[in-house]
Amino acid sequence: MPAAAEPPPARPAVPVRIWDLPTRLFHWALAACVIGAVVSAKIGGNAMVWHFRFGYAVLALVAFRVLWGFAGGHWSRFGTFFPTPGRIARYLRGTPAPGEHLDAGHNPLGALSVLAMLAVLAVQASTGLVADDEIASVGPLNRYVAVETGLAATAYHKNVGQWLVIGLVTLHVLAIAVYLLRRCNLIVPMIVGDKTLPAGVPAAADTLATRLFAAVLLAGCAVVVAWLVSLGAPLT
């Protein structure tokens, strides 16, 4: 009988750049701004000035991340982690397609959380722009919407939206804890950028040019948000 073919040797594990610097800075900046927005809202009073500022920053960051999802490093692009039914099924079965690296960046289940977080934060920040609590806090664009629309936005922002944000953040932290218990550290790669993976996994571009491009994109998003906020400045 012919000898059975030996399986191909396992590829050596090497550090691979997964998260480019703009993605890492976005992640930690967004975390800080969301925490700041929630805490300042709970404090209320004079802290509401900071609540609005954190909200504007969240809106600019989310806008940047959407653009970076098309122009960023390989594993930051939506096309590499968008949770299609096929990807989810292959991930749950543990049978990735040839050349598919479902655990390199966001796995399909993690991708659902990422997209949900971006969508919820975008709606939360947008409703804050037109909200009016009828006490002391009024969004800069409130005067451009009907009274009923402003009140509905306020109700969503203070109730459903707030708890969706807190719930998604809590779920995110719990997922990280579960992975840590499984000896899979998701925090360190989001700090240093690299994961130890089999050789041949494509690396994300993370050059000075890509970083400068990201800075320009973020600055553009910040300018647009600042312009939107300026529309609510008092008329002279």
VOTIVEX-721715 format. One record per atom (N, C-alpha, C): atom name; residue number from 1; y negated, x, z. Coordinates in pm, whole numbers. Atoms other than C-alpha are relative to their C-alpha. Example, Ala and Ser with C-alpha at 12.3 -4.5 7.8 and 13.67 -1.06 7.14 Angstrom:
// VOTIVEX-721715
SITE  at    i      py      px      pz
SITE   N    1     119      89       0
SITE  CA    1     450    1230     780
SITE   C    1    -120      90       0
SITE   N    2     119     -82      -6
SITE  CA    2     106    1367     714
SITE   C    2    -109     -77      73
***
This chain:
// VOTIVEX-721715
SITE  at    i      py      px      pz
SITE   N    1     118      84       0
SITE  CA    1       0       0       0
SITE   C    1    -125      88       0
SITE   N    2     122     -81       2
SITE  CA    2    -350     130     -77
SITE   C    2     -69      -5     135
SITE   N    3      70      -5    -129
SITE  CA    3    -549     239     222
SITE   C    3    -120     -95      -2
SITE   N    4     114      93     -10
SITE  CA    4    -804     -14     344
SITE   C    4    -130      78     -10
SITE   N    5     131     -64      15
SITE  CA    5   -1159      68     249
SITE   C    5     -71       7     134
SITE   N    6      72     -16    -126
SITE  CA    6   -1358     205     537
SITE   C    6    -138     -65     -12
SITE   N    7     135      60       4
SITE  CA    7   -1676      17     629
SITE   C    7    -104     109     -15
SITE   N    8     106    -101      16
SITE  CA    8   -1995     195     532
SITE   C    8     -54      43     135
SITE   N    9      51     -47    -130
SITE  CA    9   -2135     411     811
SITE   C    9    -130     -71      36
SITE   N   10     121      67     -47
SITE  CA   10   -2402     250    1023
SITE   C   10    -122      90     -23
SITE   N   11     121     -78      23
SITE  CA   11   -2753     356     937
SITE   C   11     -59      43     133
SITE   N   12      59     -45    -127
SITE  CA   12   -2923     565    1205
SITE   C   12    -124     -82      32
SITE   N   13     118      74     -44
SITE  CA   13   -3188     390    1411
SITE   C   13    -120      94       4
SITE   N   14     123     -81       6
SITE  CA   14   -3541     518    1355
SITE   C   14    -119     -88      37
SITE   N   15     121      80     -25
SITE  CA   15   -3890     410    1463
SITE   C   15     -58     -52    -131
SITE   N   16      57      62     119
SITE  CA   16   -4034     167    1209
SITE   C   16    -127     -74      40
SITE   N   17     125      70     -30
SITE  CA   17   -4395      46    1205
SITE   C   17      15    -146     -42
SITE   N   18     -11     143      25
SITE  CA   18   -4368    -331    1236
SITE   C   18    -136     -68      12
SITE   N   19     129      67     -23
SITE  CA   19   -4702    -440    1380
SITE   C   19    -113      99     -25
SITE   N   20     115     -83      29
SITE  CA   20   -5009    -286    1223
SITE   C   20    -105     -16     111
SITE   N   21     100       2    -107
SITE  CA   21   -5305    -209    1448
SITE   C   21     -84    -129       0
SITE   N   22      78     125      -4
SITE  CA   22   -5513    -513    1337
SITE   C   22      78    -116      61
SITE   N   23     -81     108     -57
SITE  CA   23   -5224    -747    1426
SITE   C   23      12      16     151
SITE   N   24     -13     -23    -144
SITE  CA   24   -5181    -584    1766
SITE   C   24    -131     -31      73
SITE   N   25     128      28     -64
SITE  CA   25   -5551    -598    1847
SITE   C   25     -30    -150       0
SITE   N   26      17     146       6
SITE  CA   26   -5563    -960    1731
SITE   C   26      79     -66     111
SITE   N   27     -87      64     -98
SITE  CA   27   -5272   -1051    1956
SITE   C   27     -58       9     141
SITE   N   28      49     -17    -137
SITE  CA   28   -5420    -906    2275
SITE   C   28    -138     -60      18
SITE   N   29     133      62      -9
SITE  CA   29   -5774   -1021    2198
SITE   C   29      12    -151      10
SITE   N   30     -20     144      -7
SITE  CA   30   -5650   -1375    2137
SITE   C   30      50     -41     137
SITE   N   31     -52      31    -133
SITE  CA   31   -5452   -1371    2462
SITE   C   31    -113       2     103
SITE   N   32     110     -11     -96
SITE  CA   32   -5761   -1256    2655
SITE   C   32     -98    -115     -15
SITE   N   33      97     107      23
SITE  CA   33   -5987   -1515    2492
SITE   C   33      54    -137      42
SITE   N   34     -60     128     -41
SITE  CA   34   -5745   -1804    2550
SITE   C   34       0     -11     152
SITE   N   35       1       1    -147
SITE  CA   35   -5706   -1709    2915
SITE   C   35    -142     -21      51
SITE   N   36     139      16     -41
SITE  CA   36   -6083   -1675    2947
SITE   C   36     -52    -140     -21
SITE   N   37      44     136      29
SITE  CA   37   -6141   -2013    2785
SITE   C   37      56     -99     101
SITE   N   38     -63      92     -95
SITE  CA   38   -5893   -2190    3012
SITE   C   38     -59      17     140
SITE   N   39      52     -25    -135
SITE  CA   39   -6018   -2023    3332
SITE   C   39    -144     -47      13
SITE   N   40     141      40      -8
SITE  CA   40   -6387   -2079    3254
SITE   C   40     -14    -152      -3
SITE   N   41       5     147       1
SITE  CA   41   -6318   -2447    3177
SITE   C   41      38     -56     136
SITE   N   42     -40      47    -132
SITE  CA   42   -6143   -2487    3512
SITE   C   42    -110      24     103
SITE   N   43     110     -28     -93
SITE  CA   43   -6435   -2324    3693
SITE   C   43    -115     -98     -23
SITE   N   44     107      94      33
SITE  CA   44   -6690   -2540    3509
SITE   C   44    -137      55      36
SITE   N   45     136     -41     -38
SITE  CA   45   -7060   -2530    3588
SITE   C   45     -57     102     -96
SITE   N   46      60    -105      82
SITE  CA   46   -7235   -2217    3466
SITE   C   46     103      75     -85
SITE   N   47    -105     -71      75
SITE  CA   47   -6900   -2076    3348
SITE   C   47      26     -65    -135
SITE   N   48     -21      67     128
SITE  CA   48   -6903   -2330    3063
SITE   C   48     -66      75    -115
SITE   N   49      60     -84     104
SITE  CA   49   -7133   -2095    2874
SITE   C   49     104      96     -56
SITE   N   50    -106     -92      43
SITE  CA   50   -6845   -1850    2866
SITE   C   50     116     -74     -66
SITE   N   51    -105      80      65
SITE  CA   51   -6601   -2127    2779
SITE   C   51     -31     -16    -149
SITE   N   52      39      14     139
SITE  CA   52   -6796   -2188    2460
SITE   C   52      13     133     -74
SITE   N   53      -8    -131      65
SITE  CA   53   -6817   -1816    2384
SITE   C   53     144      39     -29
SITE   N   54    -141     -29      23
SITE  CA   54   -6444   -1770    2429
SITE   C   54      56     -89    -112
SITE   N   55     -46      91     104
SITE  CA   55   -6387   -2075    2210
SITE   C   55     -42      46    -139
SITE   N   56      46     -52     129
SITE  CA   56   -6599   -1930    1930
SITE   C   56      83     122     -42
SITE   N   57     -79    -119      30
SITE  CA   57   -6408   -1603    1956
SITE   C   57     141     -38     -45
SITE   N   58    -133      47      40
SITE  CA   58   -6075   -1789    1937
SITE   C   58      -2     -51    -143
SITE   N   59       9      54     135
SITE  CA   59   -6188   -1969    1623
SITE   C   59     -10     113    -103
SITE   N   60      13    -113      92
SITE  CA   60   -6292   -1641    1457
SITE   C   60     131      76     -11
SITE   N   61    -127     -73       2
SITE  CA   61   -5966   -1473    1557
SITE   C   61     108     -75     -76
SITE   N   62    -100      79      72
SITE  CA   62   -5751   -1758    1429
SITE   C   62     -27       3    -150
SITE   N   63      35      -8     143
SITE  CA   63   -5940   -1759    1099
SITE   C   63      41     135     -58
SITE   N   64     -43    -133      45
SITE  CA   64   -5882   -1384    1073
SITE   C   64     150       7     -18
SITE   N   65    -147     -10       7
SITE  CA   65   -5509   -1422    1145
SITE   C   65      55     -76    -119
SITE   N   66     -45      74     118
SITE  CA   66   -5472   -1683     872
SITE   C   66     -20      86    -125
SITE   N   67      24     -88     115
SITE  CA   67   -5632   -1445     620
SITE   C   67      94     120       4
SITE   N   68     -87    -117     -13
SITE  CA   68   -5430   -1153     755
SITE   C   68     146     -37     -29
SITE   N   69    -135      45      34
SITE  CA   69   -5118   -1362     703
SITE   C   69      28       9    -150
SITE   N   70     -17     -18     144
SITE  CA   70   -5175   -1313     331
SITE   C   70     -33     143     -44
SITE   N   71      48    -131      43
SITE  CA   71   -5337    -968     323
SITE   C   71      41     113      94
SITE   N   72     -30    -102    -100
SITE  CA   72   -5198    -784     626
SITE   C   72     124      81     -31
SITE   N   73    -121     -80      13
SITE  CA   73   -4909    -549     684
SITE   C   73     122     -86     -29
SITE   N   74    -119      72      48
SITE  CA   74   -4563    -644     558
SITE   C   74      49    -105      99
SITE   N   75     -60      93     -96
SITE  CA   75   -4437    -805     878
SITE   C   75    -100     -97      61
SITE   N   76     103      95     -45
SITE  CA   76   -4768    -979     953
SITE   C   76     -22    -111    -100
SITE   N   77      22      99     105
SITE  CA   77   -4757   -1174     629
SITE   C   77      90    -121      20
SITE   N   78     -76     124     -20
SITE  CA   78   -4647   -1537     645
SITE   C   78     126      -1     -85
SITE   N   79    -115       2      89
SITE  CA   79   -4414   -1481     352
SITE   C   79     123      69      57
SITE   N   80    -115     -72     -55
SITE  CA   80   -4196   -1245     557
SITE   C   80      63     -70     119
SITE   N   81     -60      64    -118
SITE  CA   81   -4145   -1474     855
SITE   C   81     -11    -152      -1
SITE   N   82      12     146       0
SITE  CA   82   -4221   -1832     748
SITE   C   82     137     -62      24
SITE   N   83    -132      52     -41
SITE  CA   83   -3940   -2036     911
SITE   C   83      54    -109     -93
SITE   N   84     -63      96      89
SITE  CA   84   -3776   -2202     612
SITE   C   84     133     -47      61
SITE   N   85    -129      47     -54
SITE  CA   85   -3464   -2414     687
SITE   C   85     112     102     -21
SITE   N   86    -103     -99      26
SITE  CA   86   -3250   -2147     524
SITE   C   86      -6     117      95
SITE   N   87      15    -113     -92
SITE  CA   87   -3391   -1867     736
SITE   C   87      43     -39     142
SITE   N   88     -38      45    -135
SITE  CA   88   -3350   -2071    1054
SITE   C   88     151     -10      11
SITE   N   89    -145      16      -3
SITE  CA   89   -2989   -2155     967
SITE   C   89      70     136       2
SITE   N   90     -64    -133       3
SITE  CA   90   -2902   -1793     883
SITE   C   90     -21      73     131
SITE   N   91      26     -66    -129
SITE  CA   91   -3067   -1672    1204
SITE   C   91      92     -55     108
SITE   N   92     -84      62    -103
SITE  CA   92   -2876   -1921    1420
SITE   C   92     147      36     -20
SITE   N   93    -139     -39      28
SITE  CA   93   -2549   -1831    1245
SITE   C   93      21     150      16
SITE   N   94     -14    -145      -6
SITE  CA   94   -2622   -1459    1268
SITE   C   94      47      59    -131
SITE   N   95     -45     -46     131
SITE  CA   95   -2565   -1418     894
SITE   C   95    -119      17     -93
SITE   N   96     116     -19      88
SITE  CA   96   -2882   -1279     734
SITE   C   96      44      31    -143
SITE   N   97     -26     -31     140
SITE  CA   97   -2897   -1253     358
SITE   C   97     -12     151     -20
SITE   N   98      11    -143      26
SITE  CA   98   -2858    -904     206
SITE   C   98    -147      44      -7
SITE   N   99     136     -51       0
SITE  CA   99   -3174    -706     274
SITE   C   99     -95     -78      87
SITE   N  100      84      83     -86
SITE  CA  100   -3303    -969     516
SITE   C  100       5      53     143
SITE   N  101       8     -56    -135
SITE  CA  101   -3421    -842     855
SITE   C  101     -68    -103      90
SITE   N  102      58     113     -71
SITE  CA  102   -3470   -1154    1065
SITE   C  102     -53      35     137
SITE   N  103      46     -39    -133
SITE  CA  103   -3530    -964    1390
SITE   C  103    -103     113      -5
SITE   N  104      95    -111       8
SITE  CA  104   -3768    -700    1258
SITE   C  104    -139     -43      49
SITE   N  105     129      53     -44
SITE  CA  105   -4088    -903    1292
SITE   C  105      21    -122      86
SITE   N  106     -25     126     -69
SITE  CA  106   -4106   -1262    1411
SITE   C  106     130     -59     -52
SITE   N  107    -120      70      47
SITE  CA  107   -3762   -1421    1403
SITE   C  107     -39    -146     -31
SITE   N  108      40     135      44
SITE  CA  108   -3756   -1776    1257
SITE   C  108     -40     -93     113
SITE   N  109      40      87    -111
SITE  CA  109   -3772   -1945    1598
SITE   C  109    -133      45      59
SITE   N  110     128     -51     -46
SITE  CA  110   -4052   -1719    1713
SITE   C  110    -112     -35     -97
SITE   N  111      99      34     101
SITE  CA  111   -4230   -1792    1386
SITE   C  111     -49    -143      18
SITE   N  112      41     137     -27
SITE  CA  112   -4231   -2163    1470
SITE   C  112    -105      -3     111
SITE   N  113      94      -6    -112
SITE  CA  113   -4408   -2079    1796
SITE   C  113    -134      58     -46
SITE   N  114     124     -64      48
SITE  CA  114   -4661   -1853    1619
SITE   C  114     -83     -99     -81
SITE   N  115      73      94      85
SITE  CA  115   -4753   -2114    1359
SITE   C  115     -54    -118      81
SITE   N  116      47     110     -85
SITE  CA  116   -4773   -2389    1621
SITE   C  116    -120      43      82
SITE   N  117     111     -50     -80
SITE  CA  117   -5001   -2173    1836
SITE   C  117    -128       9     -83
SITE   N  118     118     -11      86
SITE  CA  118   -5236   -2099    1546
SITE   C  118     -58    -137     -32
SITE   N  119      47     134      35
SITE  CA  119   -5253   -2466    1447
SITE   C  119     -66     -68     118
SITE   N  120      54      66    -119
SITE  CA  120   -5310   -2593    1801
SITE   C  120    -132      62      42
SITE   N  121     125     -66     -37
SITE  CA  121   -5577   -2332    1874
SITE   C  121    -111     -31     -99
SITE   N  122     101      35     100
SITE  CA  122   -5755   -2408    1547
SITE   C  122     -56    -139      26
SITE   N  123      46     136     -29
SITE  CA  123   -5769   -2779    1632
SITE   C  123     -78      -4     130
SITE   N  124      68       0    -130
SITE  CA  124   -5867   -2710    1993
SITE   C  124    -141      56     -12
SITE   N  125     133     -60      17
SITE  CA  125   -6156   -2482    1895
SITE   C  125     -89     -89     -85
SITE   N  126      80      85      89
SITE  CA  126   -6268   -2718    1618
SITE   C  126     -49    -125      71
SITE   N  127      44     118     -73
SITE  CA  127   -6276   -3022    1843
SITE   C  127    -108      36     102
SITE   N  128     104     -44     -93
SITE  CA  128   -6480   -2818    2091
SITE   C  128    -136       9     -66
SITE   N  129     128     -11      72
SITE  CA  129   -6747   -2772    1825
SITE   C  129     -74    -133      -4
SITE   N  130      65     131      12
SITE  CA  130   -6813   -3147    1813
SITE   C  130      14     -83     127
SITE   N  131     -24      76    -124
SITE  CA  131   -6723   -3246    2170
SITE   C  131    -130     -29      76
SITE   N  132     113      36     -88
SITE  CA  132   -6960   -3412    2418
SITE   C  132      59     -67     124
SITE   N  133     -57      58    -122
SITE  CA  133   -6852   -3467    2778
SITE   C  133     -95     -98      68
SITE   N  134     100      94     -50
SITE  CA  134   -7163   -3685    2835
SITE   C  134     -52      39     139
SITE   N  135      52     -48    -128
SITE  CA  135   -7252   -3471    3136
SITE   C  135     -94     118     -25
SITE   N  136      84    -119      20
SITE  CA  136   -7371   -3121    3051
SITE   C  136      42      85    -119
SITE   N  137     -52     -86     106
SITE  CA  137   -7156   -2972    2775
SITE   C  137      10     -76    -131
SITE   N  138       0      62     133
SITE  CA  138   -7214   -3057    2410
SITE   C  138      28     108    -103
SITE   N  139     -31     -95     106
SITE  CA  139   -7059   -2879    2114
SITE   C  139    -116      13     -98
SITE   N  140     116     -23      87
SITE  CA  140   -7305   -2727    1867
SITE   C  140      -6     -90    -123
SITE   N  141      -1      85     120
SITE  CA  141   -7197   -2955    1582
SITE   C  141      13    -148      33
SITE   N  142     -19     139     -40
SITE  CA  142   -7181   -3276    1783
SITE   C  142     -96     -95     -72
SITE   N  143      98      90      61
SITE  CA  143   -7497   -3417    1626
SITE   C  143      31     -35    -144
SITE   N  144     -35      26     139
SITE  CA  144   -7333   -3408    1284
SITE   C  144     114    -102     -14
SITE   N  145    -110      97       6
SITE  CA  145   -7056   -3655    1377
SITE   C  145     -41    -128      72
SITE   N  146      26     128     -67
SITE  CA  146   -7053   -4018    1487
SITE   C  146      32      13     149
SITE   N  147     -23      -4    -145
SITE  CA  147   -7063   -4085    1861
SITE   C  147     148     -19      32
SITE   N  148    -143      27     -26
SITE  CA  148   -6709   -4226    1850
SITE   C  148      85     122     -32
SITE   N  149     -76    -120      38
SITE  CA  149   -6584   -3914    1672
SITE   C  149     -15     109     106
SITE   N  150      23     -99    -104
SITE  CA  150   -6744   -3687    1931
SITE   C  150      75     -31     127
SITE   N  151     -71      38    -121
SITE  CA  151   -6595   -3882    2219
SITE   C  151     152      15     -17
SITE   N  152    -144     -17      27
SITE  CA  152   -6251   -3884    2056
SITE   C  152      38     148       2
SITE   N  153     -26    -143      -1
SITE  CA  153   -6273   -3508    2001
SITE   C  153       0      54     142
SITE   N  154       8     -43    -139
SITE  CA  154   -6374   -3462    2365
SITE   C  154     127     -39      76
SITE   N  155    -120      47     -69
SITE  CA  155   -6082   -3672    2490
SITE   C  155     121      86     -38
SITE   N  156    -112     -86      44
SITE  CA  156   -5837   -3470    2280
SITE   C  156     -14     139      61
SITE   N  157      25    -137     -44
SITE  CA  157   -5996   -3137    2376
SITE   C  157      32      17     149
SITE   N  158     -15     -11    -145
SITE  CA  158   -5987   -3207    2752
SITE   C  158     139     -42      49
SITE   N  159    -129      50     -44
SITE  CA  159   -5645   -3370    2763
SITE   C  159     115      55     -83
SITE   N  160    -116     -41      80
SITE  CA  160   -5385   -3339    2488
SITE   C  160     -10     146     -44
SITE   N  161      15    -135      51
SITE  CA  161   -5524   -3021    2335
SITE   C  161      14     106     106
SITE   N  162      -7     -97    -109
SITE  CA  162   -5567   -2842    2665
SITE   C  162     145      25      43
SITE   N  163    -138     -16     -49
SITE  CA  163   -5209   -2909    2772
SITE   C  163      93      53    -108
SITE   N  164     -79     -63     108
SITE  CA  164   -5069   -2819    2431
SITE   C  164     -18     151       3
SITE   N  165      26    -144      -6
SITE  CA  165   -5237   -2480    2458
SITE   C  165      73      62     119
SITE   N  166     -65     -54    -120
SITE  CA  166   -5116   -2424    2814
SITE   C  166     152      -2     -15
SITE   N  167    -144      10      18
SITE  CA  167   -4767   -2543    2723
SITE   C  167      54     105     -96
SITE   N  168     -46    -100      97
SITE  CA  168   -4737   -2316    2419
SITE   C  168     -10     141      57
SITE   N  169      13    -132     -62
SITE  CA  169   -4866   -2016    2613
SITE   C  169     112      22     101
SITE   N  170    -108     -10     -98
SITE  CA  170   -4617   -2087    2892
SITE   C  170     134      23     -69
SITE   N  171    -124     -17      76
SITE  CA  171   -4334   -2120    2639
SITE   C  171      10     140     -56
SITE   N  172       3    -135      56
SITE  CA  172   -4439   -1792    2479
SITE   C  172      37     103     106
SITE   N  173     -28     -94    -109
SITE  CA  173   -4432   -1609    2813
SITE   C  173     146     -11      44
SITE   N  174    -140      19     -39
SITE  CA  174   -4094   -1761    2904
SITE   C  174      94      62    -102
SITE   N  175     -85     -58     105
SITE  CA  175   -3947   -1656    2569
SITE   C  175       2     153      13
SITE   N  176       5    -145     -17
SITE  CA  176   -4065   -1298    2627
SITE   C  176      86      41     120
SITE   N  177     -80     -31    -119
SITE  CA  177   -3905   -1305    2974
SITE   C  177     149      -9     -30
SITE   N  178    -142      16      36
SITE  CA  178   -3575   -1431    2831
SITE   C  178      46     120     -82
SITE   N  179     -37    -116      81
SITE  CA  179   -3573   -1152    2573
SITE   C  179       9     126      85
SITE   N  180      -8    -115     -90
SITE  CA  180   -3645    -899    2847
SITE   C  180     131       1      77
SITE   N  181    -128       9     -70
SITE  CA  181   -3343   -1026    3038
SITE   C  181     116      37     -90
SITE   N  182    -103     -39      98
SITE  CA  182   -3142    -971    2719
SITE   C  182     -21     143     -48
SITE   N  183      30    -140      30
SITE  CA  183   -3279    -614    2712
SITE   C  183     -59      17    -140
SITE   N  184      74      -8     126
SITE  CA  184   -3497    -681    2411
SITE   C  184    -148     -12      34
SITE   N  185     140      -4     -42
SITE  CA  185   -3854    -577    2487
SITE   C  185     -90     -31    -119
SITE   N  186      93      38     107
SITE  CA  186   -4106    -760    2268
SITE   C  186    -143      45      28
SITE   N  187     135     -37     -39
SITE  CA  187   -4409    -631    2457
SITE   C  187     -37     138     -53
SITE   N  188      31    -138      40
SITE  CA  188   -4388    -258    2383
SITE   C  188     -31      11    -149
SITE   N  189      36      -9     142
SITE  CA  189   -4376    -300    2001
SITE   C  189    -138     -58     -32
SITE   N  190     132      57      25
SITE  CA  190   -4688    -516    2021
SITE   C  190    -111      87      59
SITE   N  191      97     -97     -50
SITE  CA  191   -4859    -228    2202
SITE   C  191      -2     124     -89
SITE   N  192      -7    -125      77
SITE  CA  192   -4736      77    2009
SITE   C  192      16     -22    -149
SITE   N  193     -14      32     141
SITE  CA  193   -4655     -95    1681
SITE   C  193     137      20     -59
SITE   N  194    -130     -36      58
SITE  CA  194   -4305      46    1627
SITE   C  194     116     -68      72
SITE   N  195    -129      41     -55
SITE  CA  195   -3954     -86    1677
SITE   C  195     105     100     -47
SITE   N  196    -111     -85      41
SITE  CA  196   -3635     118    1669
SITE   C  196      99     -87     -75
SITE   N  197     -79      83      89
SITE  CA  197   -3445     -26    1375
SITE   C  197      81      88     -95
SITE   N  198     -76     -80      96
SITE  CA  198   -3187      85    1117
SITE   C  198     -89      55    -111
SITE   N  199      75     -59     111
SITE  CA  199   -3323     319     852
SITE   C  199      10     -90    -122
SITE   N  200       2      86     118
SITE  CA  200   -3424     131     542
SITE   C  200     -77    -128      20
SITE   N  201      84     117     -25
SITE  CA  201   -3614    -150     713
SITE   C  201    -142      34     -45
SITE   N  202     134     -33      50
SITE  CA  202   -3950    -165     532
SITE   C  202    -103       5     111
SITE   N  203     106     -14    -100
SITE  CA  203   -4247     -49     736
SITE   C  203    -128     -68     -48
SITE   N  204     129      61      32
SITE  CA  204   -4583    -222     752
SITE   C  204    -103     108     -29
SITE   N  205     110     -92      27
SITE  CA  205   -4879     -45     597
SITE   C  205     -99      -6     117
SITE   N  206      92      -4    -114
SITE  CA  206   -5110      68     878
SITE   C  206     -87     124     -14
SITE   N  207      82    -116      31
SITE  CA  207   -5355     313     725
SITE   C  207    -145     -25      40
SITE   N  208     141      16     -28
SITE  CA  208   -5722     375     781
SITE   C  208     -62    -104     -93
SITE   N  209      54      96      97
SITE  CA  209   -5794     174     466
SITE   C  209      32    -143      40
SITE   N  210     -37     137     -39
SITE  CA  210   -5599    -131     587
SITE   C  210     -74     -41     127
SITE   N  211      72      32    -124
SITE  CA  211   -5768    -111     927
SITE   C  211    -146     -32     -28
SITE   N  212     139      29      36
SITE  CA  212   -6114     -95     773
SITE   C  212     -11    -135     -70
SITE   N  213      -1     130      69
SITE  CA  213   -6025    -390     549
SITE   C  213      11    -112     102
SITE   N  214     -16     102    -104
SITE  CA  214   -5913    -586     856
SITE   C  214    -131     -18      77
SITE   N  215     128       9     -72
SITE  CA  215   -6242    -502    1032
SITE   C  215    -101     -80     -80
SITE   N  216      92      75      86
SITE  CA  216   -6436    -637     734
SITE   C  216      36    -149       3
SITE   N  217     -44     140      -4
SITE  CA  217   -6226    -957     734
SITE   C  217     -41     -65     132
SITE   N  218      35      56    -131
SITE  CA  218   -6278   -1009    1107
SITE   C  218    -150     -20      12
SITE   N  219     146      14      -5
SITE  CA  219   -6651    -945    1077
SITE   C  219     -44    -120     -82
SITE   N  220      34     116      81
SITE  CA  220   -6667   -1201     797
SITE   C  220      31    -131      70
SITE   N  221     -36     121     -75
SITE  CA  221   -6486   -1459    1009
SITE   C  221     -98     -24     114
SITE   N  222      96      14    -109
SITE  CA  222   -6721   -1390    1300
SITE   C  222    -135     -49     -51
SITE   N  223     127      44      59
SITE  CA  223   -7024   -1434    1074
SITE   C  223       5    -148     -35
SITE   N  224     -14     142      36
SITE  CA  224   -6894   -1768     946
SITE   C  224      -6     -88     124
SITE   N  225       1      79    -124
SITE  CA  225   -6829   -1895    1300
SITE   C  225    -141       0      60
SITE   N  226     137      -6     -53
SITE  CA  226   -7174   -1774    1412
SITE   C  226     -93     -90     -81
SITE   N  227      82      88      84
SITE  CA  227   -7327   -1957    1117
SITE   C  227      24    -146      34
SITE   N  228     -32     138     -39
SITE  CA  228   -7145   -2278    1210
SITE   C  228     -68     -36     131
SITE   N  229      62      27    -131
SITE  CA  229   -7267   -2250    1568
SITE   C  229    -151     -11     -14
SITE   N  230     146       2      18
SITE  CA  230   -7622   -2182    1447
SITE   C  230     -49    -132     -56
SITE   N  231      40     129      55
SITE  CA  231   -7622   -2519    1271
SITE   C  231     -39     -99     111
SITE   N  232      33      88    -111
SITE  CA  232   -7647   -2675    1613
SITE   C  232    -120      44      81
SITE   N  233     118     -46     -73
SITE  CA  233   -7954   -2480    1717
SITE   C  233    -107    -109       0
SITE   N  234     105     102      -7
SITE  CA  234   -8248   -2697    1829
SITE   C  234     -93       6    -120
SITE   N  235      93       6     113
SITE  CA  235   -8472   -2811    1544
SITE   C  235    -140      35      47
SITE   N  236     137     -37     -36
SITE  CA  236   -8821   -2662    1547
SITE   C  236     -98     -54    -103
***
